[in-house]
Amino acid sequence: MDFDAGVIRVERGWDDVEGEIEVKTGAGRRAVPLAGIVRRELAALKLRTGRDGDDLVVGRTAALPFVRSTIRSRARKAWATAGLAALTPHEARHCAASYLIAAGLNAKQLSVYIGHSDIRTTYNRYGHLMPGDEAEATRQLDAYLDGARGAAATGAELR
């Protein structure tokens, strides 16, 4: 985690049997924006645990990664306490993508942050969540064409 830049740098993966592994594709290696509230919580955790440098911020120890079942059970307990339904890691990924879209990030940014190697995957999976219905598209097209007609009437070149 790069707290100064406000990003989580995804540089490798983890397999419970093989240990540290390469990311699946080149797109898997990426920097993902870290929301301020999450950044503050992780920074506080880092201070509480005394971890620094290359130490794992989230892990059993500074050198050993977390155990999925432990994270899952702790998350379920927290969700139950808050009166929320539990999410799978995959559902949490989709929630994160939905939040990025709702925050106004464009499809290319989303594709990079999610780690899709092809933007078509991003559009196929999340396109229905992206803003821009027919009424908005009509407004944008009219504004563009009205501007082009105005430029032509004044003798300005269209570019």
N, C-alpha and C positions, 0 to 999 in steps of 0.2 A: 504494500500500500504506500502510495506516495502522498503523504499528508500535505506537503507543501504545494504540490500541483493539484490536489483535490481529486485524484484518480486512483483507481485500483488497476494495477498493471497485470494483465494476464499474460504470463510468459511461459507457462508449462501447465501440464495437467497432473492428476494423481490417479493412480490405480491401486486399489486395496491390496492387490497381489504383487504387481510389478514395482510399485512405488512411484517415484517421479517419472513422468512420461512427457513426450513432446505433445504439443497441441495437435488436434486432428488435421487442421489446415492452416495455411498462412494467415487466414482471416482470424483464426483462433487467438493469435498473438495480438493483443490490443490494449488500449487504455480506456477504461470505462469511467465516466464521471461519477463521483462520490457525493451524494446528496449531503448537504450541510449537517442535517440532523444525524445521519449515519456516521459522518466523519467525526462529529463531536463524541458520539458514543464509543467509536473505535479508538479514538485518541485517549479517552478516559480509561478504557480497558487496557490500552498499551501502558499507560502510566501506572495503573493498579498492579499490573503484572511485572513491571520493570523490564519489559521486552524492548529491544532496540536493534538498530541495524538490520541485519538479515534474519533476525528472529521472526518466527511466525507470530502474527498478532492474534490470530484465531487458531488455536491448536491445543492439543493435550498439554504440550510443553512448548518451550521456545523452538524446539527442533522437530517434534513429532506432530503430524497433522491431527486434526480432530477425527473422531470416530463418527461416521454418519449416524449411527443409531443413537448416540448420545445427543447429537445436535437435534435430531428428529424428536426425541423424547422431551428435551428441554423446550423446544419450540411448541410442541403440543401442549405442554403444561402451561406455557405463557399464553397461548391462544385461548385455552380453556379458562384461565384466570380472567382474561379480558373479555370473555364471552364471544369469541370469534371462532369461525370454522377453521380447521387446520388446512394447510396447503401442502401439496407435494413440492419438492424443489422445482419440478418442471412448471407447475402452476405459478410458483413464485417468479420464475423467469418470465412467464407471460404477463404477469402483473407489472413487473419492472418495465417490460416493453410498452405496455399500455400507459404507464405513467410517463415514459419518455415521449410518447406520441401526444398525450394530453398536455404535456409541458410545451409542445410546439416544435420539437425536434423534427427535422426533415427525414425522409426515407433513407437517404444515404448515411446520415449520422446514426440512425437506428440500426441499419445493416452493419455498420462498423462496430458499434457498441455491443450488439448482440452476438457478433462473431460469425455472421453469415458470409460465405465466400461469394455468393451471387445475390445481388439485390432482388432478383426475381423471387427468391425464397422469402425475403422480407415482405415484398408486396403480396405474395400468395398467402402468407400466414397472417399478416397484420393490416393489409390494405383496407379491409372493411372498417378499421378503427381510425383511419386517417381522414382528416377533415377535407372538405371540398365536394359538397353535393352538387347536383345539377344547377341549382339556383346560384350558388357561389361561382361555379364555372361560367355560367352565363354572364354574370356581373363582370367577372375578370375579362372575358372575351370582349364584351361590349366596351369596357374601359380601354382596352388595347386598341380596338378598331376605331373607336371615337378619337383617340389620340393620333392614330395613323391618318385618319381623314383630315384632322386639323392640321397636321404637319404638311399633308399634300396640298391643302388649300392655301397655305402660306408659302408654298414653293420649297419647303424644307425637304431634304432627301430622307427617305425611309432607310433605316439601317437594320 
